[in-house]
Structure formats: C-alpha cells, structure tokens
Amino acid sequence: MFPLLAGVAALVIPNGVMPPDVRFWHGLEVGWSNAVFGFLTGWVFWRPPG
C-alpha cells in the first residue's frame, strides 16, 4: 500500500509541470506498476502460518 500511496499521491495535486491529461495517465501507469510490484514482493516474502 505504501508504494501505491507514495507514488500516486504526488500526482493527485495539480502542478505546472504536467498537464492534467498527462498527469492522469501517468498516475494510472505508476499506480498499476507499484501495485504489481507490491503484490509480487508480498508473494515472494509471504510465509504460511505455523
């Protein structure tokens, strides 16, 4: 959850560097890649209880 929030939260606030359309699609791209990375990392390090 942290990479998703940290990566996308900065793109929610309007800024002068990225136009709104580019910011939306870049946020979607960063959000998906961070989510996939987080799920894969969690799957690699998950240990069954017991």
LINDA-V929328 format. One record per backbone hydrogen bond with DSSP energy under -0.5 kcal/mol. NH is the residue of the N-H (numbers start at 0). CO is the residue of the C=O. Records with the same first field share a line. If there is no record, write none. Layout:
NH=CO, CO
This chain:
4=0
5=1
6=2
7=3
8=4
9=5
10=7
11=7, 8
12=8
22=18
23=19
24=20
25=21
26=22
27=23
28=24
29=25
30=26
31=27
32=28
33=29
34=30
35=31
36=32
37=33
38=34
39=35
40=36
41=37
42=38
43=39
44=40
45=41
